[in-house]
């Protein structure tokens, strides 16, 4: 599942392939022929991630904005691979961008658009993004301020709001709440600023620790699962053996937009219980 670390890793893989090279061909299902042709002979100046967005910039100040959603993928084409040849017969990509010496393709892309510099500045989903937790030096005070500015909601839902803090997705939402001992159903208004800071710092540390190669890990161990709670509904907690609970959260918990949250009822007691335990 693409989250902030996934996009930064993707940008790091694509940058050596694309940066500084001239576009020789471009096609995209949602683009007119004129729009697609306008990128040919342009030079790629940078490839970067911003939160959960991939931004490919060109020498005319335009940017190709890609969001992977839940199932999107961007790959470097390998035409000599037998597997790639078979896979190519099964699907037509949403996008193909060819530069001298390499081609990348995108599939199942819910967001693919070409923006001018002024359009990018006006696009709310980019211009209003909160601090990117994957980047060094992200503004902790600003992230807390943006969380406080949200309408009151469960902390697990608040952590997914990209205009508050960019980069956290469904996996890290559950893992961060578990590691900080916070019940994901706790309302934002019930948490102190120090608790929000700890959640954000933990999220940033996990995101940054997963920028290298290999599978995503939040539980460093030579044995057992790589994740503490995500995807483990009904299985025993790795700390206390209590069965992990899976619940659906979101503005409409029973709709298609609802997201799964996993937590341990023992390790993550309700906030009121935690507060009572802390009293002398």
C-alpha positions as CSV (number, residue, x, y, z in Angstrom):
1,X,0.0,0.0,0.0
2,X,1.6,3.3,-1.1
3,X,2.4,5.7,1.8
4,X,4.9,8.5,2.2
5,X,7.9,6.2,2.4
6,X,6.8,4.4,-0.8
7,X,6.6,7.6,-2.8
8,X,10.0,8.8,-1.6
9,X,11.5,5.4,-2.5
10,X,9.9,5.5,-5.9
11,X,11.2,9.1,-6.6
12,X,14.7,7.9,-5.6
13,X,14.5,5.0,-8.1
14,X,13.1,7.2,-10.9
15,X,15.4,10.2,-10.5
16,X,18.6,8.6,-12.0
17,X,16.5,7.2,-14.9
18,X,14.7,10.4,-15.8
19,X,16.5,13.5,-14.6
20,X,18.4,15.5,-17.2
21,X,17.0,13.5,-20.1
22,X,14.9,14.6,-23.0
23,X,11.4,13.2,-23.5
24,X,11.2,11.3,-26.8
25,X,7.6,10.0,-26.4
26,X,4.7,10.5,-24.0
27,X,1.1,9.0,-24.0
28,X,-1.6,9.0,-21.4
29,X,-5.2,7.9,-21.6
30,X,-6.6,11.0,-20.1
31,X,-4.6,13.5,-22.1
32,X,-5.5,15.0,-25.5
33,X,-3.0,14.3,-28.2
34,X,-1.9,17.9,-28.2
35,X,-1.2,17.8,-24.4
36,X,0.7,14.6,-24.7
37,X,2.8,15.9,-27.7
38,X,3.6,19.1,-25.8
39,X,6.0,17.1,-23.5
40,X,8.0,15.6,-26.3
41,X,11.5,17.2,-26.5
42,X,11.1,18.7,-23.0
43,X,13.8,17.9,-20.5
44,X,13.1,16.3,-17.1
45,X,14.6,18.6,-14.4
46,X,13.6,16.7,-11.2
47,X,11.7,13.8,-9.8
48,X,10.5,14.2,-6.2
49,X,7.9,13.1,-3.7
50,X,5.7,15.4,-1.7
51,X,3.7,13.5,0.9
52,X,2.0,10.7,-1.1
53,X,2.4,12.5,-4.4
54,X,5.0,12.0,-7.2
55,X,6.1,15.1,-9.0
56,X,8.0,15.0,-12.3
57,X,9.2,18.5,-13.4
58,X,10.1,19.7,-16.8
59,X,12.3,22.5,-18.1
60,X,9.2,24.6,-19.1
61,X,8.2,24.7,-15.4
62,X,5.3,22.3,-15.8
63,X,4.9,19.3,-13.5
64,X,3.4,15.9,-14.0
65,X,1.5,15.1,-10.9
66,X,0.9,11.4,-10.0
67,X,-1.0,10.0,-7.1
68,X,-1.0,6.2,-6.7
69,X,-4.1,5.9,-4.6
70,X,-4.6,2.4,-3.2
71,X,-3.5,0.3,-6.2
72,X,-1.5,2.5,-8.5
73,X,2.0,1.6,-9.7
74,X,4.8,3.3,-11.7
75,X,7.5,1.1,-13.1
76,X,10.6,1.3,-15.2
77,X,9.8,-0.7,-18.4
78,X,12.0,-3.7,-19.0
79,X,11.1,-4.7,-22.6
80,X,13.7,-7.6,-22.7
81,X,12.1,-9.3,-19.7
82,X,9.8,-12.3,-20.5
83,X,7.7,-11.5,-17.5
84,X,7.3,-7.9,-18.7
85,X,6.3,-8.9,-22.2
86,X,3.6,-11.2,-20.8
87,X,2.4,-8.6,-18.4
88,X,2.2,-5.9,-21.2
89,X,-0.2,-8.1,-23.1
90,X,-2.6,-8.1,-20.2
91,X,-3.0,-4.4,-19.7
92,X,-2.5,-1.1,-21.4
93,X,-0.8,1.5,-19.1
94,X,-2.5,4.7,-18.1
95,X,0.8,6.5,-18.9
96,X,4.0,5.8,-20.8
97,X,6.9,8.3,-20.5
98,X,10.0,7.6,-22.6
99,X,13.2,9.5,-22.3
100,X,16.5,8.7,-24.1
101,X,17.5,5.3,-22.8
102,X,14.5,4.5,-20.6
103,X,10.8,4.3,-20.3
104,X,8.5,4.4,-17.3
105,X,4.8,3.3,-17.3
106,X,2.0,3.9,-14.9
107,X,-1.1,1.7,-14.2
108,X,-4.2,2.1,-12.2
109,X,-3.4,5.8,-11.5
110,X,-6.4,7.6,-9.9
111,X,-4.6,11.0,-10.3
112,X,-2.5,11.9,-13.4
113,X,-2.4,15.5,-14.5
114,X,-0.1,18.0,-16.1
115,X,0.1,21.4,-14.3
116,X,1.6,24.7,-15.1
117,X,3.5,26.5,-12.3
118,X,0.5,28.7,-11.5
119,X,-1.9,25.7,-11.5
120,X,0.3,23.8,-9.1
121,X,0.3,26.7,-6.7
122,X,-3.5,26.9,-6.9
123,X,-4.2,23.1,-6.6
124,X,-5.5,22.6,-3.0
125,X,-4.3,18.9,-2.8
126,X,-0.7,20.1,-3.4
127,X,-0.6,23.7,-2.1
128,X,-2.4,22.9,1.2
129,X,-0.3,19.8,2.1
130,X,0.9,19.7,5.7
131,X,4.6,19.2,6.7
132,X,6.1,16.1,4.9
133,X,7.0,13.8,7.7
134,X,9.5,11.9,5.6
135,X,11.7,15.0,5.0
136,X,14.3,16.2,7.5
137,X,13.4,19.3,9.4
138,X,9.7,19.1,9.1
139,X,7.8,21.7,11.1
140,X,6.5,19.9,14.2
141,X,4.7,23.0,15.6
142,X,2.9,23.5,12.2
143,X,1.8,19.9,12.1
144,X,0.3,20.1,15.6
145,X,-1.4,23.4,14.7
146,X,-2.9,21.9,11.6
147,X,-4.2,18.9,13.5
148,X,-5.8,21.2,16.0
149,X,-7.5,23.1,13.2
150,X,-9.4,20.0,12.0
151,X,-12.9,19.4,13.1
152,X,-12.9,17.0,16.0
153,X,-12.5,13.4,14.9
154,X,-10.8,10.1,16.0
155,X,-7.1,10.4,16.1
156,X,-6.6,7.5,13.6
157,X,-8.7,9.5,11.1
158,X,-6.9,12.7,11.8
159,X,-3.5,11.2,11.1
160,X,-4.6,10.4,7.6
161,X,-5.5,14.0,6.7
162,X,-2.7,15.1,4.4
163,X,-3.3,18.8,4.8
164,X,-2.4,18.3,8.5
165,X,0.7,16.1,8.1
166,X,1.7,14.5,4.9
167,X,2.9,10.9,4.4
168,X,0.9,8.8,6.9
169,X,-1.3,6.1,5.4
170,X,-3.4,3.3,6.7
171,X,-0.5,1.0,7.8
172,X,1.4,3.7,9.7
173,X,-1.8,5.0,11.3
174,X,-2.4,1.7,13.1
175,X,1.3,1.1,13.8
176,X,1.9,4.5,15.3
177,X,-1.1,4.4,17.6
178,X,-0.1,1.0,18.8
179,X,3.5,1.9,19.5
180,X,2.4,5.0,21.4
181,X,-0.3,3.1,23.3
182,X,-3.1,5.3,22.0
183,X,-6.6,3.9,21.3
184,X,-7.3,4.9,17.7
185,X,-10.8,5.8,18.6
186,X,-9.7,8.6,20.9
187,X,-11.0,11.9,19.8
188,X,-8.4,14.6,18.8
189,X,-9.7,17.0,21.4
190,X,-8.9,14.4,24.2
191,X,-5.2,14.4,23.4
192,X,-2.7,16.9,24.7
193,X,-0.2,18.6,22.4
194,X,2.6,16.5,23.8
195,X,0.7,13.3,22.8
196,X,0.2,14.6,19.3
197,X,3.9,15.4,19.1
198,X,4.9,11.9,20.1
199,X,2.5,10.4,17.5
200,X,4.0,12.6,14.8
201,X,7.6,12.0,15.8
202,X,7.0,8.2,15.8
203,X,5.4,8.4,12.4
204,X,8.3,10.4,11.0
205,X,10.8,8.0,12.5
206,X,9.0,4.9,11.0
207,X,8.6,6.5,7.6
208,X,12.3,7.5,7.5
209,X,13.5,4.1,8.7
210,X,11.8,2.5,5.7
211,X,13.3,4.6,2.9
212,X,15.9,1.9,2.1
213,X,15.3,-1.3,0.1
214,X,13.3,-4.2,1.4
215,X,9.9,-4.7,2.9
216,X,8.3,-2.2,5.3
217,X,9.1,-2.9,8.9
218,X,7.8,-1.4,12.1
219,X,8.8,-4.3,14.3
220,X,12.5,-5.0,13.9
221,X,12.9,-8.7,14.7
222,X,14.6,-11.7,13.2
223,X,11.5,-13.8,13.9
224,X,7.8,-13.2,13.4
225,X,5.7,-10.5,11.7
226,X,7.3,-7.3,10.4
227,X,4.3,-5.2,11.6
228,X,2.9,-5.0,15.1
229,X,-0.9,-4.9,14.4
230,X,-1.7,-4.0,10.8
231,X,-3.4,-6.9,9.0
232,X,-3.4,-9.0,12.1
233,X,-7.1,-8.9,13.1
234,X,-8.1,-11.7,15.4
235,X,-4.5,-12.8,16.0
236,X,-2.7,-12.5,19.4
237,X,-1.0,-9.2,20.2
238,X,2.8,-9.7,19.9
239,X,3.2,-8.1,23.4
240,X,0.3,-9.3,25.5
241,X,-1.5,-12.0,23.5
242,X,-4.8,-10.2,23.5
243,X,-6.6,-10.7,20.1
244,X,-6.0,-7.7,17.8
245,X,-9.2,-5.9,16.9
246,X,-10.0,-4.7,13.4
247,X,-12.5,-1.9,13.0
248,X,-13.7,0.4,10.2
249,X,-13.2,4.1,10.6
250,X,-13.7,7.3,8.6
251,X,-16.4,9.9,8.0
252,X,-18.7,7.0,6.9
253,X,-17.5,3.8,8.6
254,X,-19.8,1.6,6.6
255,X,-19.1,3.1,3.2
256,X,-16.6,2.2,0.5
257,X,-14.4,5.1,1.8
258,X,-14.0,3.5,5.3
259,X,-10.5,2.4,6.3
260,X,-9.4,-0.6,8.3
261,X,-7.8,0.2,11.7
262,X,-6.1,-2.5,13.8
263,X,-5.4,-2.2,17.5
264,X,-4.8,-4.1,20.8
265,X,-7.5,-3.3,23.4
266,X,-5.1,-4.1,26.2
267,X,-2.0,-2.2,25.0
268,X,-4.1,0.7,23.8
269,X,-6.7,1.3,26.5
270,X,-9.4,4.0,26.2
271,X,-8.0,7.4,26.9
272,X,-10.2,7.8,30.0
273,X,-8.7,4.7,31.5
274,X,-5.2,5.9,30.8
275,X,-6.0,9.2,32.4
276,X,-7.3,7.4,35.5
277,X,-4.2,5.2,35.8
278,X,-2.0,8.3,35.7
279,X,-3.7,9.9,38.7
280,X,-1.9,9.5,42.1
